[in-house]
Amino acid sequence: MPNDDAHRISVRLDDVLREREMTLTDLSERVGLTLANLSILKTGKAKAIRFSTLEAICRELECQPGDLLAYDKT
């Protein structure tokens, strides 16, 4: 079983927001999620994400899940 510290999923929400010239507050209002929950996701502290949440974010940012999430081997 691999060491959990050796691999991780990183969230690139901040990068995509910057590219779209959108704030986290704007996204929060558009997808109907609290700013606190989006902030947890943005900072990489989230342990999971619902597909419905991911779908709503992708819809509003006009992106693919792979634009938001990356698998980092460190």
PDB file of N, CA, C, O and CB in Angstrom:
ATOM      1  N   MET A   1       0.851  -1.180   0.000  1.00  0.00           N
ATOM      2  CA  MET A   1       0.000   0.000   0.000  1.00  0.00           C
ATOM      3  C   MET A   1       0.897   1.244   0.000  1.00  0.00           C
ATOM      4  O   MET A   1       1.808   1.337   0.823  1.00  0.00           O
ATOM      5  CB  MET A   1      -0.969  -0.002   1.234  1.00  0.00           C
ATOM      6  N   PRO A   2       0.655   2.206  -0.913  1.00  0.00           N
ATOM      7  CA  PRO A   2       1.511   3.384  -0.990  1.00  0.00           C
ATOM      8  C   PRO A   2       1.349   4.290   0.219  1.00  0.00           C
ATOM      9  O   PRO A   2       0.300   4.328   0.863  1.00  0.00           O
ATOM     10  CB  PRO A   2       1.216   4.160  -2.250  1.00  0.00           C
ATOM     11  N   ASN A   3       2.403   5.005   0.500  1.00  0.00           N
ATOM     12  CA  ASN A   3       2.404   5.982   1.581  1.00  0.00           C
ATOM     13  C   ASN A   3       1.528   7.161   1.178  1.00  0.00           C
ATOM     14  O   ASN A   3       1.716   7.727   0.101  1.00  0.00           O
ATOM     15  CB  ASN A   3       3.851   6.451   1.912  1.00  0.00           C
ATOM     16  N   ASP A   4       0.567   7.544   2.029  1.00  0.00           N
ATOM     17  CA  ASP A   4      -0.339   8.641   1.719  1.00  0.00           C
ATOM     18  C   ASP A   4       0.391   9.963   1.523  1.00  0.00           C
ATOM     19  O   ASP A   4      -0.095  10.833   0.801  1.00  0.00           O
ATOM     20  CB  ASP A   4      -1.364   8.784   2.812  1.00  0.00           C
ATOM     21  N   ASP A   5       1.545  10.125   2.153  1.00  0.00           N
ATOM     22  CA  ASP A   5       2.293  11.362   2.023  1.00  0.00           C
ATOM     23  C   ASP A   5       3.018  11.449   0.680  1.00  0.00           C
ATOM     24  O   ASP A   5       3.425  12.535   0.268  1.00  0.00           O
ATOM     25  CB  ASP A   5       3.286  11.487   3.160  1.00  0.00           C
ATOM     26  N   ALA A   6       3.185  10.311  -0.008  1.00  0.00           N
ATOM     27  CA  ALA A   6       3.947  10.286  -1.252  1.00  0.00           C
ATOM     28  C   ALA A   6       3.124  10.756  -2.450  1.00  0.00           C
ATOM     29  O   ALA A   6       3.693  11.223  -3.436  1.00  0.00           O
ATOM     30  CB  ALA A   6       4.468   8.889  -1.507  1.00  0.00           C
ATOM     31  N   HIS A   7       1.809  10.643  -2.383  1.00  0.00           N
ATOM     32  CA  HIS A   7       0.939  11.003  -3.502  1.00  0.00           C
ATOM     33  C   HIS A   7      -0.223  11.836  -2.980  1.00  0.00           C
ATOM     34  O   HIS A   7      -0.705  11.644  -1.864  1.00  0.00           O
ATOM     35  CB  HIS A   7       0.421   9.734  -4.241  1.00  0.00           C
ATOM     36  N   ARG A   8      -0.653  12.759  -3.815  1.00  0.00           N
ATOM     37  CA  ARG A   8      -1.812  13.535  -3.395  1.00  0.00           C
ATOM     38  C   ARG A   8      -2.474  14.201  -4.583  1.00  0.00           C
ATOM     39  O   ARG A   8      -1.874  14.382  -5.642  1.00  0.00           O
ATOM     40  CB  ARG A   8      -1.414  14.579  -2.363  1.00  0.00           C
ATOM     41  N   ILE A   9      -3.707  14.554  -4.376  1.00  0.00           N
ATOM     42  CA  ILE A   9      -4.469  15.310  -5.364  1.00  0.00           C
ATOM     43  C   ILE A   9      -4.363  16.781  -4.983  1.00  0.00           C
ATOM     44  O   ILE A   9      -4.625  17.150  -3.839  1.00  0.00           O
ATOM     45  CB  ILE A   9      -5.974  14.835  -5.431  1.00  0.00           C
ATOM     46  N   SER A  10      -3.985  17.608  -5.925  1.00  0.00           N
ATOM     47  CA  SER A  10      -3.942  19.041  -5.652  1.00  0.00           C
ATOM     48  C   SER A  10      -5.102  19.720  -6.370  1.00  0.00           C
ATOM     49  O   SER A  10      -5.551  19.267  -7.423  1.00  0.00           O
ATOM     50  CB  SER A  10      -2.583  19.653  -6.096  1.00  0.00           C
ATOM     51  N   VAL A  11      -5.570  20.795  -5.794  1.00  0.00           N
ATOM     52  CA  VAL A  11      -6.693  21.551  -6.334  1.00  0.00           C
ATOM     53  C   VAL A  11      -6.159  22.840  -6.939  1.00  0.00           C
ATOM     54  O   VAL A  11      -5.466  23.613  -6.277  1.00  0.00           O
ATOM     55  CB  VAL A  11      -7.759  21.848  -5.234  1.00  0.00           C
ATOM     56  N   ARG A  12      -6.488  23.057  -8.195  1.00  0.00           N
ATOM     57  CA  ARG A  12      -6.015  24.243  -8.901  1.00  0.00           C
ATOM     58  C   ARG A  12      -7.130  25.258  -9.125  1.00  0.00           C
ATOM     59  O   ARG A  12      -7.124  25.996 -10.110  1.00  0.00           O
ATOM     60  CB  ARG A  12      -5.407  23.848 -10.232  1.00  0.00           C
ATOM     61  N   LEU A  13      -8.076  25.286  -8.211  1.00  0.00           N
ATOM     62  CA  LEU A  13      -9.212  26.199  -8.327  1.00  0.00           C
ATOM     63  C   LEU A  13      -8.752  27.641  -8.401  1.00  0.00           C
ATOM     64  O   LEU A  13      -9.281  28.422  -9.193  1.00  0.00           O
ATOM     65  CB  LEU A  13     -10.163  26.018  -7.154  1.00  0.00           C
ATOM     66  N   ASP A  14      -7.775  28.001  -7.586  1.00  0.00           N
ATOM     67  CA  ASP A  14      -7.276  29.372  -7.572  1.00  0.00           C
ATOM     68  C   ASP A  14      -6.741  29.786  -8.949  1.00  0.00           C
ATOM     69  O   ASP A  14      -6.989  30.901  -9.408  1.00  0.00           O
ATOM     70  CB  ASP A  14      -6.178  29.523  -6.512  1.00  0.00           C
ATOM     71  N   ASP A  15      -6.013  28.887  -9.597  1.00  0.00           N
ATOM     72  CA  ASP A  15      -5.465  29.176 -10.925  1.00  0.00           C
ATOM     73  C   ASP A  15      -6.570  29.389 -11.951  1.00  0.00           C
ATOM     74  O   ASP A  15      -6.515  30.320 -12.755  1.00  0.00           O
ATOM     75  CB  ASP A  15      -4.548  28.043 -11.378  1.00  0.00           C
ATOM     76  N   VAL A  16      -7.572  28.518 -11.917  1.00  0.00           N
ATOM     77  CA  VAL A  16      -8.671  28.626 -12.884  1.00  0.00           C
ATOM     78  C   VAL A  16      -9.474  29.898 -12.627  1.00  0.00           C
ATOM     79  O   VAL A  16      -9.868  30.583 -13.571  1.00  0.00           O
ATOM     80  CB  VAL A  16      -9.594  27.382 -12.807  1.00  0.00           C
ATOM     81  N   LEU A  17      -9.718  30.216 -11.367  1.00  0.00           N
ATOM     82  CA  LEU A  17     -10.418  31.468 -11.046  1.00  0.00           C
ATOM     83  C   LEU A  17      -9.644  32.675 -11.578  1.00  0.00           C
ATOM     84  O   LEU A  17     -10.225  33.594 -12.157  1.00  0.00           O
ATOM     85  CB  LEU A  17     -10.621  31.598  -9.519  1.00  0.00           C
ATOM     86  N   ARG A  18      -8.350  32.659 -11.377  1.00  0.00           N
ATOM     87  CA  ARG A  18      -7.514  33.776 -11.846  1.00  0.00           C
ATOM     88  C   ARG A  18      -7.593  33.899 -13.367  1.00  0.00           C
ATOM     89  O   ARG A  18      -7.716  35.002 -13.900  1.00  0.00           O
ATOM     90  CB  ARG A  18      -6.040  33.582 -11.402  1.00  0.00           C
ATOM     91  N   GLU A  19      -7.522  32.760 -14.063  1.00  0.00           N
ATOM     92  CA  GLU A  19      -7.616  32.768 -15.528  1.00  0.00           C
ATOM     93  C   GLU A  19      -8.954  33.328 -16.001  1.00  0.00           C
ATOM     94  O   GLU A  19      -9.021  33.989 -17.037  1.00  0.00           O
ATOM     95  CB  GLU A  19      -7.423  31.354 -16.079  1.00  0.00           C
ATOM     96  N   ARG A  20     -10.012  33.066 -15.248  1.00  0.00           N
ATOM     97  CA  ARG A  20     -11.363  33.517 -15.615  1.00  0.00           C
ATOM     98  C   ARG A  20     -11.670  34.908 -15.066  1.00  0.00           C
ATOM     99  O   ARG A  20     -12.749  35.453 -15.298  1.00  0.00           O
ATOM    100  CB  ARG A  20     -12.406  32.522 -15.106  1.00  0.00           C
ATOM    101  N   GLU A  21     -10.709  35.477 -14.335  1.00  0.00           N
ATOM    102  CA  GLU A  21     -10.886  36.788 -13.683  1.00  0.00           C
ATOM    103  C   GLU A  21     -12.163  36.790 -12.837  1.00  0.00           C
ATOM    104  O   GLU A  21     -12.988  37.700 -12.915  1.00  0.00           O
ATOM    105  CB  GLU A  21     -10.942  37.931 -14.745  1.00  0.00           C
ATOM    106  N   MET A  22     -12.292  35.730 -12.023  1.00  0.00           N
ATOM    107  CA  MET A  22     -13.447  35.567 -11.162  1.00  0.00           C
ATOM    108  C   MET A  22     -12.960  35.393  -9.725  1.00  0.00           C
ATOM    109  O   MET A  22     -11.910  34.797  -9.485  1.00  0.00           O
ATOM    110  CB  MET A  22     -14.318  34.357 -11.614  1.00  0.00           C
ATOM    111  N   THR A  23     -13.717  35.908  -8.791  1.00  0.00           N
ATOM    112  CA  THR A  23     -13.362  35.743  -7.384  1.00  0.00           C
ATOM    113  C   THR A  23     -14.066  34.512  -6.813  1.00  0.00           C
ATOM    114  O   THR A  23     -15.021  33.996  -7.394  1.00  0.00           O
ATOM    115  CB  THR A  23     -13.735  37.010  -6.572  1.00  0.00           C
ATOM    116  N   LEU A  24     -13.582  34.067  -5.691  1.00  0.00           N
ATOM    117  CA  LEU A  24     -14.218  32.951  -4.999  1.00  0.00           C
ATOM    118  C   LEU A  24     -15.641  33.326  -4.590  1.00  0.00           C
ATOM    119  O   LEU A  24     -16.538  32.483  -4.604  1.00  0.00           O
ATOM    120  CB  LEU A  24     -13.393  32.536  -3.763  1.00  0.00           C
ATOM    121  N   THR A  25     -15.842  34.579  -4.229  1.00  0.00           N
ATOM    122  CA  THR A  25     -17.179  35.063  -3.872  1.00  0.00           C
ATOM    123  C   THR A  25     -18.122  34.971  -5.058  1.00  0.00           C
ATOM    124  O   THR A  25     -19.265  34.540  -4.912  1.00  0.00           O
ATOM    125  CB  THR A  25     -17.112  36.507  -3.364  1.00  0.00           C
ATOM    126  N   ASP A  26     -17.647  35.378  -6.243  1.00  0.00           N
ATOM    127  CA  ASP A  26     -18.456  35.270  -7.466  1.00  0.00           C
ATOM    128  C   ASP A  26     -18.862  33.818  -7.700  1.00  0.00           C
ATOM    129  O   ASP A  26     -20.030  33.528  -7.960  1.00  0.00           O
ATOM    130  CB  ASP A  26     -17.678  35.815  -8.693  1.00  0.00           C
ATOM    131  N   LEU A  27     -17.894  32.909  -7.605  1.00  0.00           N
ATOM    132  CA  LEU A  27     -18.174  31.505  -7.834  1.00  0.00           C
ATOM    133  C   LEU A  27     -19.153  30.965  -6.806  1.00  0.00           C
ATOM    134  O   LEU A  27     -20.056  30.199  -7.144  1.00  0.00           O
ATOM    135  CB  LEU A  27     -16.890  30.701  -7.808  1.00  0.00           C
ATOM    136  N   SER A  28     -18.979  31.357  -5.565  1.00  0.00           N
ATOM    137  CA  SER A  28     -19.866  30.928  -4.488  1.00  0.00           C
ATOM    138  C   SER A  28     -21.316  31.291  -4.797  1.00  0.00           C
ATOM    139  O   SER A  28     -22.221  30.474  -4.628  1.00  0.00           O
ATOM    140  CB  SER A  28     -19.434  31.558  -3.159  1.00  0.00           C
ATOM    141  N   GLU A  29     -21.522  32.511  -5.246  1.00  0.00           N
ATOM    142  CA  GLU A  29     -22.874  32.967  -5.572  1.00  0.00           C
ATOM    143  C   GLU A  29     -23.442  32.216  -6.770  1.00  0.00           C
ATOM    144  O   GLU A  29     -24.634  31.909  -6.801  1.00  0.00           O
ATOM    145  CB  GLU A  29     -22.875  34.468  -5.851  1.00  0.00           C
ATOM    146  N   ARG A  30     -22.608  31.923  -7.745  1.00  0.00           N
ATOM    147  CA  ARG A  30     -23.076  31.262  -8.969  1.00  0.00           C
ATOM    148  C   ARG A  30     -23.417  29.792  -8.761  1.00  0.00           C
ATOM    149  O   ARG A  30     -24.348  29.282  -9.385  1.00  0.00           O
ATOM    150  CB  ARG A  30     -22.028  31.381 -10.047  1.00  0.00           C
ATOM    151  N   VAL A  31     -22.676  29.103  -7.893  1.00  0.00           N
ATOM    152  CA  VAL A  31     -22.917  27.673  -7.706  1.00  0.00           C
ATOM    153  C   VAL A  31     -23.754  27.362  -6.467  1.00  0.00           C
ATOM    154  O   VAL A  31     -24.170  26.220  -6.273  1.00  0.00           O
ATOM    155  CB  VAL A  31     -21.602  26.947  -7.615  1.00  0.00           C
ATOM    156  N   GLY A  32     -24.002  28.359  -5.635  1.00  0.00           N
ATOM    157  CA  GLY A  32     -24.838  28.148  -4.466  1.00  0.00           C
ATOM    158  C   GLY A  32     -24.147  27.415  -3.339  1.00  0.00           C
ATOM    159  O   GLY A  32     -24.801  26.749  -2.537  1.00  0.00           O
ATOM    160  N   LEU A  33     -22.826  27.531  -3.266  1.00  0.00           N
ATOM    161  CA  LEU A  33     -22.064  26.944  -2.163  1.00  0.00           C
ATOM    162  C   LEU A  33     -21.553  28.056  -1.264  1.00  0.00           C
ATOM    163  O   LEU A  33     -21.347  29.186  -1.707  1.00  0.00           O
ATOM    164  CB  LEU A  33     -20.885  26.080  -2.692  1.00  0.00           C
ATOM    165  N   THR A  34     -21.352  27.726  -0.006  1.00  0.00           N
ATOM    166  CA  THR A  34     -20.853  28.749   0.902  1.00  0.00           C
ATOM    167  C   THR A  34     -19.406  29.089   0.558  1.00  0.00           C
ATOM    168  O   THR A  34     -18.656  28.262   0.039  1.00  0.00           O
ATOM    169  CB  THR A  34     -20.967  28.280   2.367  1.00  0.00           C
ATOM    170  N   LEU A  35     -19.048  30.301   0.856  1.00  0.00           N
ATOM    171  CA  LEU A  35     -17.679  30.755   0.653  1.00  0.00           C
ATOM    172  C   LEU A  35     -16.719  29.910   1.485  1.00  0.00           C
ATOM    173  O   LEU A  35     -15.614  29.601   1.041  1.00  0.00           O
ATOM    174  CB  LEU A  35     -17.541  32.249   1.016  1.00  0.00           C
ATOM    175  N   ALA A  36     -17.139  29.541   2.679  1.00  0.00           N
ATOM    176  CA  ALA A  36     -16.297  28.711   3.561  1.00  0.00           C
ATOM    177  C   ALA A  36     -15.994  27.358   2.925  1.00  0.00           C
ATOM    178  O   ALA A  36     -14.849  26.907   2.947  1.00  0.00           O
ATOM    179  CB  ALA A  36     -16.985  28.504   4.923  1.00  0.00           C
ATOM    180  N   ASN A  37     -17.010  26.707   2.360  1.00  0.00           N
ATOM    181  CA  ASN A  37     -16.790  25.402   1.734  1.00  0.00           C
ATOM    182  C   ASN A  37     -15.900  25.501   0.505  1.00  0.00           C
ATOM    183  O   ASN A  37     -15.040  24.646   0.297  1.00  0.00           O
ATOM    184  CB  ASN A  37     -18.117  24.774   1.353  1.00  0.00           C
ATOM    185  N   LEU A  38     -16.093  26.527  -0.309  1.00  0.00           N
ATOM    186  CA  LEU A  38     -15.232  26.707  -1.480  1.00  0.00           C
ATOM    187  C   LEU A  38     -13.806  27.036  -1.056  1.00  0.00           C
ATOM    188  O   LEU A  38     -12.848  26.622  -1.709  1.00  0.00           O
ATOM    189  CB  LEU A  38     -15.783  27.817  -2.390  1.00  0.00           C
ATOM    190  N   SER A  39     -13.669  27.769   0.019  1.00  0.00           N
ATOM    191  CA  SER A  39     -12.339  28.112   0.524  1.00  0.00           C
ATOM    192  C   SER A  39     -11.591  26.860   0.978  1.00  0.00           C
ATOM    193  O   SER A  39     -10.391  26.728   0.735  1.00  0.00           O
ATOM    194  CB  SER A  39     -12.448  29.115   1.685  1.00  0.00           C
ATOM    195  N   ILE A  40     -12.293  25.950   1.632  1.00  0.00           N
ATOM    196  CA  ILE A  40     -11.685  24.684   2.058  1.00  0.00           C
ATOM    197  C   ILE A  40     -11.204  23.906   0.838  1.00  0.00           C
ATOM    198  O   ILE A  40     -10.120  23.323   0.851  1.00  0.00           O
ATOM    199  CB  ILE A  40     -12.694  23.835   2.880  1.00  0.00           C
ATOM    200  N   LEU A  41     -12.008  23.901  -0.201  1.00  0.00           N
ATOM    201  CA  LEU A  41     -11.611  23.223  -1.436  1.00  0.00           C
ATOM    202  C   LEU A  41     -10.414  23.912  -2.074  1.00  0.00           C
ATOM    203  O   LEU A  41      -9.456  23.255  -2.483  1.00  0.00           O
ATOM    204  CB  LEU A  41     -12.780  23.179  -2.425  1.00  0.00           C
ATOM    205  N   LYS A  42     -10.470  25.216  -2.157  1.00  0.00           N
ATOM    206  CA  LYS A  42      -9.413  25.998  -2.809  1.00  0.00           C
ATOM    207  C   LYS A  42      -8.064  25.827  -2.128  1.00  0.00           C
ATOM    208  O   LYS A  42      -7.031  25.769  -2.795  1.00  0.00           O
ATOM    209  CB  LYS A  42      -9.788  27.466  -2.826  1.00  0.00           C
ATOM    210  N   THR A  43      -8.070  25.747  -0.817  1.00  0.00           N
ATOM    211  CA  THR A  43      -6.813  25.637  -0.077  1.00  0.00           C
ATOM    212  C   THR A  43      -6.292  24.204   0.001  1.00  0.00           C
ATOM    213  O   THR A  43      -5.229  23.952   0.568  1.00  0.00           O
ATOM    214  CB  THR A  43      -6.995  26.181   1.318  1.00  0.00           C
ATOM    215  N   GLY A  44      -7.048  23.269  -0.573  1.00  0.00           N
ATOM    216  CA  GLY A  44      -6.599  21.883  -0.580  1.00  0.00           C
ATOM    217  C   GLY A  44      -6.860  21.139   0.715  1.00  0.00           C
ATOM    218  O   GLY A  44      -6.313  20.057   0.924  1.00  0.00           O
ATOM    219  N   LYS A  45      -7.682  21.696   1.586  1.00  0.00           N
ATOM    220  CA  LYS A  45      -7.966  21.059   2.869  1.00  0.00           C
ATOM    221  C   LYS A  45      -9.160  20.109   2.815  1.00  0.00           C
ATOM    222  O   LYS A  45      -9.441  19.403   3.784  1.00  0.00           O
ATOM    223  CB  LYS A  45      -8.213  22.113   3.913  1.00  0.00           C
ATOM    224  N   ALA A  46      -9.858  20.094   1.689  1.00  0.00           N
ATOM    225  CA  ALA A  46     -11.021  19.213   1.546  1.00  0.00           C
ATOM    226  C   ALA A  46     -10.557  17.769   1.425  1.00  0.00           C
ATOM    227  O   ALA A  46      -9.551  17.485   0.774  1.00  0.00           O
ATOM    228  CB  ALA A  46     -11.876  19.614   0.314  1.00  0.00           C
ATOM    229  N   LYS A  47     -11.282  16.872   2.046  1.00  0.00           N
ATOM    230  CA  LYS A  47     -10.978  15.446   1.977  1.00  0.00           C
ATOM    231  C   LYS A  47     -11.727  14.776   0.839  1.00  0.00           C
ATOM    232  O   LYS A  47     -11.344  13.694   0.395  1.00  0.00           O
ATOM    233  CB  LYS A  47     -11.319  14.767   3.296  1.00  0.00           C
ATOM    234  N   ALA A  48     -12.803  15.416   0.360  1.00  0.00           N
ATOM    235  CA  ALA A  48     -13.630  14.848  -0.699  1.00  0.00           C
ATOM    236  C   ALA A  48     -14.388  15.972  -1.392  1.00  0.00           C
ATOM    237  O   ALA A  48     -14.492  17.085  -0.876  1.00  0.00           O
ATOM    238  CB  ALA A  48     -14.614  13.784  -0.134  1.00  0.00           C
ATOM    239  N   ILE A  49     -14.914  15.657  -2.571  1.00  0.00           N
ATOM    240  CA  ILE A  49     -15.775  16.596  -3.271  1.00  0.00           C
ATOM    241  C   ILE A  49     -16.888  15.797  -3.941  1.00  0.00           C
ATOM    242  O   ILE A  49     -16.631  14.759  -4.551  1.00  0.00           O
ATOM    243  CB  ILE A  49     -14.971  17.444  -4.316  1.00  0.00           C
ATOM    244  N   ARG A  50     -18.092  16.267  -3.829  1.00  0.00           N
ATOM    245  CA  ARG A  50     -19.222  15.605  -4.473  1.00  0.00           C
ATOM    246  C   ARG A  50     -19.160  15.871  -5.968  1.00  0.00           C
ATOM    247  O   ARG A  50     -18.734  16.939  -6.407  1.00  0.00           O
ATOM    248  CB  ARG A  50     -20.573  16.094  -3.879  1.00  0.00           C
ATOM    249  N   PHE A  51     -19.595  14.881  -6.742  1.00  0.00           N
ATOM    250  CA  PHE A  51     -19.630  15.075  -8.190  1.00  0.00           C
ATOM    251  C   PHE A  51     -20.550  16.229  -8.557  1.00  0.00           C
ATOM    252  O   PHE A  51     -20.270  16.960  -9.506  1.00  0.00           O
ATOM    253  CB  PHE A  51     -20.084  13.793  -8.896  1.00  0.00           C
ATOM    254  N   SER A  52     -21.638  16.404  -7.827  1.00  0.00           N
ATOM    255  CA  SER A  52     -22.564  17.509  -8.127  1.00  0.00           C
ATOM    256  C   SER A  52     -21.884  18.853  -7.905  1.00  0.00           C
ATOM    257  O   SER A  52     -22.133  19.802  -8.649  1.00  0.00           O
ATOM    258  CB  SER A  52     -23.835  17.409  -7.255  1.00  0.00           C
ATOM    259  N   THR A  53     -21.031  18.943  -6.893  1.00  0.00           N
ATOM    260  CA  THR A  53     -20.276  20.181  -6.644  1.00  0.00           C
ATOM    261  C   THR A  53     -19.257  20.401  -7.748  1.00  0.00           C
ATOM    262  O   THR A  53     -19.129  21.508  -8.271  1.00  0.00           O
ATOM    263  CB  THR A  53     -19.569  20.131  -5.268  1.00  0.00           C
ATOM    264  N   LEU A  54     -18.540  19.361  -8.101  1.00  0.00           N
ATOM    265  CA  LEU A  54     -17.549  19.459  -9.164  1.00  0.00           C
ATOM    266  C   LEU A  54     -18.219  19.849 -10.479  1.00  0.00           C
ATOM    267  O   LEU A  54     -17.696  20.672 -11.230  1.00  0.00           O
ATOM    268  CB  LEU A  54     -16.791  18.130  -9.320  1.00  0.00           C
ATOM    269  N   GLU A  55     -19.367  19.260 -10.748  1.00  0.00           N
ATOM    270  CA  GLU A  55     -20.104  19.582 -11.968  1.00  0.00           C
ATOM    271  C   GLU A  55     -20.524  21.051 -11.986  1.00  0.00           C
ATOM    272  O   GLU A  55     -20.391  21.716 -13.014  1.00  0.00           O
ATOM    273  CB  GLU A  55     -21.337  18.679 -12.099  1.00  0.00           C
ATOM    274  N   ALA A  56     -21.025  21.561 -10.869  1.00  0.00           N
ATOM    275  CA  ALA A  56     -21.458  22.959 -10.803  1.00  0.00           C
ATOM    276  C   ALA A  56     -20.284  23.912 -10.996  1.00  0.00           C
ATOM    277  O   ALA A  56     -20.408  24.920 -11.692  1.00  0.00           O
ATOM    278  CB  ALA A  56     -22.145  23.241  -9.465  1.00  0.00           C
ATOM    279  N   ILE A  57     -19.155  23.598 -10.385  1.00  0.00           N
ATOM    280  CA  ILE A  57     -17.963  24.437 -10.534  1.00  0.00           C
ATOM    281  C   ILE A  57     -17.497  24.424 -11.984  1.00  0.00           C
ATOM    282  O   ILE A  57     -17.200  25.475 -12.554  1.00  0.00           O
ATOM    283  CB  ILE A  57     -16.828  23.953  -9.597  1.00  0.00           C
ATOM    284  N   CYS A  58     -17.432  23.239 -12.580  1.00  0.00           N
ATOM    285  CA  CYS A  58     -17.002  23.130 -13.982  1.00  0.00           C
ATOM    286  C   CYS A  58     -17.952  23.875 -14.914  1.00  0.00           C
ATOM    287  O   CYS A  58     -17.515  24.519 -15.868  1.00  0.00           O
ATOM    288  CB  CYS A  58     -16.913  21.655 -14.401  1.00  0.00           C
ATOM    289  N   ARG A  59     -19.241  23.786 -14.638  1.00  0.00           N
ATOM    290  CA  ARG A  59     -20.227  24.490 -15.461  1.00  0.00           C
ATOM    291  C   ARG A  59     -19.985  25.997 -15.418  1.00  0.00           C
ATOM    292  O   ARG A  59     -19.965  26.652 -16.460  1.00  0.00           O
ATOM    293  CB  ARG A  59     -21.658  24.165 -14.986  1.00  0.00           C
ATOM    294  N   GLU A  60     -19.806  26.539 -14.239  1.00  0.00           N
ATOM    295  CA  GLU A  60     -19.642  27.983 -14.101  1.00  0.00           C
ATOM    296  C   GLU A  60     -18.293  28.483 -14.597  1.00  0.00           C
ATOM    297  O   GLU A  60     -18.187  29.600 -15.105  1.00  0.00           O
ATOM    298  CB  GLU A  60     -19.820  28.377 -12.667  1.00  0.00           C
ATOM    299  N   LEU A  61     -17.268  27.659 -14.450  1.00  0.00           N
ATOM    300  CA  LEU A  61     -15.928  28.071 -14.894  1.00  0.00           C
ATOM    301  C   LEU A  61     -15.626  27.632 -16.325  1.00  0.00           C
ATOM    302  O   LEU A  61     -14.565  27.929 -16.872  1.00  0.00           O
ATOM    303  CB  LEU A  61     -14.873  27.503 -13.959  1.00  0.00           C
ATOM    304  N   GLU A  62     -16.600  26.908 -16.925  1.00  0.00           N
ATOM    305  CA  GLU A  62     -16.432  26.398 -18.291  1.00  0.00           C
ATOM    306  C   GLU A  62     -15.102  25.665 -18.431  1.00  0.00           C
ATOM    307  O   GLU A  62     -14.260  26.000 -19.264  1.00  0.00           O
ATOM    308  CB  GLU A  62     -16.513  27.550 -19.315  1.00  0.00           C
ATOM    309  N   CYS A  63     -14.949  24.648 -17.580  1.00  0.00           N
ATOM    310  CA  CYS A  63     -13.712  23.873 -17.579  1.00  0.00           C
ATOM    311  C   CYS A  63     -14.029  22.404 -17.370  1.00  0.00           C
ATOM    312  O   CYS A  63     -15.188  22.032 -17.182  1.00  0.00           O
ATOM    313  CB  CYS A  63     -12.744  24.377 -16.491  1.00  0.00           C
ATOM    314  N   GLN A  64     -13.010  21.581 -17.401  1.00  0.00           N
ATOM    315  CA  GLN A  64     -13.122  20.150 -17.169  1.00  0.00           C
ATOM    316  C   GLN A  64     -12.587  19.840 -15.760  1.00  0.00           C
ATOM    317  O   GLN A  64     -11.781  20.604 -15.229  1.00  0.00           O
ATOM    318  CB  GLN A  64     -12.341  19.340 -18.265  1.00  0.00           C
ATOM    319  N   PRO A  65     -13.025  18.730 -15.153  1.00  0.00           N
ATOM    320  CA  PRO A  65     -12.509  18.367 -13.827  1.00  0.00           C
ATOM    321  C   PRO A  65     -10.978  18.326 -13.784  1.00  0.00           C
ATOM    322  O   PRO A  65     -10.375  18.704 -12.780  1.00  0.00           O
ATOM    323  CB  PRO A  65     -13.066  17.012 -13.408  1.00  0.00           C
ATOM    324  N   GLY A  66     -10.360  17.876 -14.856  1.00  0.00           N
ATOM    325  CA  GLY A  66      -8.902  17.824 -14.917  1.00  0.00           C
ATOM    326  C   GLY A  66      -8.234  19.181 -14.885  1.00  0.00           C
ATOM    327  O   GLY A  66      -7.045  19.287 -14.585  1.00  0.00           O
ATOM    328  N   ASP A  67      -9.003  20.236 -15.197  1.00  0.00           N
ATOM    329  CA  ASP A  67      -8.465  21.590 -15.086  1.00  0.00           C
ATOM    330  C   ASP A  67      -8.381  22.017 -13.622  1.00  0.00           C
ATOM    331  O   ASP A  67      -7.586  22.886 -13.263  1.00  0.00           O
ATOM    332  CB  ASP A  67      -9.332  22.581 -15.883  1.00  0.00           C
ATOM    333  N   LEU A  68      -9.203  21.403 -12.789  1.00  0.00           N
ATOM    334  CA  LEU A  68      -9.280  21.767 -11.370  1.00  0.00           C
ATOM    335  C   LEU A  68      -8.461  20.867 -10.455  1.00  0.00           C
ATOM    336  O   LEU A  68      -7.996  21.299  -9.401  1.00  0.00           O
ATOM    337  CB  LEU A  68     -10.705  21.742 -10.926  1.00  0.00           C
ATOM    338  N   LEU A  69      -8.287  19.610 -10.865  1.00  0.00           N
ATOM    339  CA  LEU A  69      -7.638  18.629 -10.009  1.00  0.00           C
ATOM    340  C   LEU A  69      -6.423  18.044 -10.708  1.00  0.00           C
ATOM    341  O   LEU A  69      -6.446  17.791 -11.913  1.00  0.00           O
ATOM    342  CB  LEU A  69      -8.618  17.518  -9.618  1.00  0.00           C
ATOM    343  N   ALA A  70      -5.373  17.834  -9.949  1.00  0.00           N
ATOM    344  CA  ALA A  70      -4.162  17.220 -10.495  1.00  0.00           C
ATOM    345  C   ALA A  70      -3.618  16.213  -9.494  1.00  0.00           C
ATOM    346  O   ALA A  70      -3.712  16.407  -8.283  1.00  0.00           O
ATOM    347  CB  ALA A  70      -3.089  18.294 -10.830  1.00  0.00           C
ATOM    348  N   TYR A  71      -3.055  15.149 -10.012  1.00  0.00           N
ATOM    349  CA  TYR A  71      -2.414  14.140  -9.198  1.00  0.00           C
ATOM    350  C   TYR A  71      -0.930  14.470  -9.147  1.00  0.00           C
ATOM    351  O   TYR A  71      -0.248  14.450 -10.171  1.00  0.00           O
ATOM    352  CB  TYR A  71      -2.666  12.703  -9.758  1.00  0.00           C
ATOM    353  N   ASP A  72      -0.441  14.767  -7.975  1.00  0.00           N
ATOM    354  CA  ASP A  72       0.964  15.158  -7.801  1.00  0.00           C
ATOM    355  C   ASP A  72       1.732  14.039  -7.122  1.00  0.00           C
ATOM    356  O   ASP A  72       1.347  13.578  -6.047  1.00  0.00           O
ATOM    357  CB  ASP A  72       1.080  16.463  -6.979  1.00  0.00           C
ATOM    358  N   LYS A  73       2.804  13.606  -7.740  1.00  0.00           N
ATOM    359  CA  LYS A  73       3.720  12.667  -7.100  1.00  0.00           C
ATOM    360  C   LYS A  73       4.865  13.504  -6.535  1.00  0.00           C
ATOM    361  O   LYS A  73       5.632  14.117  -7.277  1.00  0.00           O
ATOM    362  CB  LYS A  73       4.244  11.555  -8.115  1.00  0.00           C
ATOM    363  N   THR A  74       4.959  13.516  -5.235  1.00  0.00           N
ATOM    364  CA  THR A  74       6.044  14.297  -4.600  1.00  0.00           C
ATOM    365  C   THR A  74       6.808  13.464  -3.627  1.00  0.00           C
ATOM    366  O   THR A  74       7.750  13.952  -3.003  1.00  0.00           O
ATOM    367  CB  THR A  74       5.496  15.523  -3.892  1.00  0.00           C
TER     368      THR A  74
END
